[in-house]
Amino acid sequence: MSNDAKYELLYWPGIPGRGEFVRLAFEATGTPYLDVSNQVEGGIHQILALKDEKASHDADGNPPALAPPALRIHGEGKNGKSLLLSQTPAILAFLGEKLELAGADATEKAWIQALALTALDLNNETHDTHHPVSTLAYYEDQKPEALRRATDFRETRIPKFLGYFERVLKGNKEGQGKYLVGDKLSYADLTLWQVVHGLKFAFPNELKAREEAGEFPTVFKTFFASVPEHGQLKEYLESDRRKPYSKGIFRHYPELDRQ
Ligand SMILES: N[C@@H](CCC(=O)N[C@@H](CS)C(=O)NCC(=O)O)C(=O)O
């Protein structure tokens, strides 16, 4: 990682969060990037500036971001300025193209985008288990609703999504259970992997019970083991650059897990 990196990730410090999908794309391809809030002194101010609700554009003419993550890409904006891109799936689609994580042709590209969006739906639904009423309110102020939402999520949504990805992995013969599309790692694989990893943290009983019952064997075994084998991912996952889960999207509240 260098201070003159072409790519600057703007995201909250200290948590994986939605920034993690972007970090994984960089780490899987060995691409230098600057993780501004974690690596630059005072970098948090750049994240807070992103959320300035009075801003209509930045110094390079980009529309503002509604919320992090955002990616600043030097030299890719209008007239050689910086491009500021927000929305996780838009960032991933842009980077996927640049880092060769987006598929071999236009058809694969379209499939990968749809599959990544589906994995991000699962990510967003995970967030809503602890914040079903209001994103701004504390979990402690929405506990009964969270329990109802999490119960439904565990019982109906997790099997629906993981069953879907199991079918996709099995249906892609070329991928041998390792890739959702074709025979090469894509940002859809990285996105799904991160969501499954996060779910294992948030709902350990639920995920363990399903794995031990032999459900979704391709997702839990072949796919889950294979993704970290790419690029610098293994090294990254063991490093202190990989932040621990805490009060982000993937939270472990034992009362919301399978009892
Ligand atoms: N759909 C957006 C959601 C962005 C989002 O919700 N970001 C969170 C952090 S992961 C945030 O800081 N939200 C603050 C807000 O919405 O005011 C994306 O995928 O990037």
PDBQT file of the ligand as one rigid body, heavy atoms in Angstrom, charges set to zero:
ROOT
HETATM    1  N1  LIG A 301     -26.207   1.217  -0.772  1.00  0.00    +0.000 N 
HETATM    2  C1  LIG A 301     -25.036   1.803  -0.184  1.00  0.00    +0.000 C 
HETATM    3  C2  LIG A 301     -25.229   1.857   1.316  1.00  0.00    +0.000 C 
HETATM    4  C3  LIG A 301     -24.182   2.702   1.996  1.00  0.00    +0.000 C 
HETATM    5  C4  LIG A 301     -24.328   2.672   3.502  1.00  0.00    +0.000 C 
HETATM    6  O1  LIG A 301     -25.395   2.369   4.063  1.00  0.00    +0.000 OA
HETATM    7  N2  LIG A 301     -23.233   2.988   4.182  1.00  0.00    +0.000 N 
HETATM    8  C5  LIG A 301     -23.192   2.936   5.635  1.00  0.00    +0.000 C 
HETATM    9  C6  LIG A 301     -21.915   2.318   6.118  1.00  0.00    +0.000 C 
HETATM   10  S1  LIG A 301     -21.758   0.658   5.578  1.00  0.00    +0.000 SA
HETATM   11  C7  LIG A 301     -23.258   4.336   6.201  1.00  0.00    +0.000 C 
HETATM   12  O2  LIG A 301     -22.305   4.885   6.685  1.00  0.00    +0.000 OA
HETATM   13  N3  LIG A 301     -24.429   4.910   6.145  1.00  0.00    +0.000 N 
HETATM   14  C8  LIG A 301     -24.649   6.194   6.688  1.00  0.00    +0.000 C 
HETATM   15  C9  LIG A 301     -25.921   6.790   6.202  1.00  0.00    +0.000 C 
HETATM   16  O3  LIG A 301     -26.643   6.106   5.432  1.00  0.00    +0.000 OA
HETATM   17  O4  LIG A 301     -26.199   7.915   6.587  1.00  0.00    +0.000 OA
HETATM   18  C10 LIG A 301     -23.813   0.979  -0.576  1.00  0.00    +0.000 C 
HETATM   19  O5  LIG A 301     -23.964  -0.215  -0.862  1.00  0.00    +0.000 OA
HETATM   20  O6  LIG A 301     -22.703   1.502  -0.646  1.00  0.00    +0.000 OA
ENDROOT
TORSDOF 0
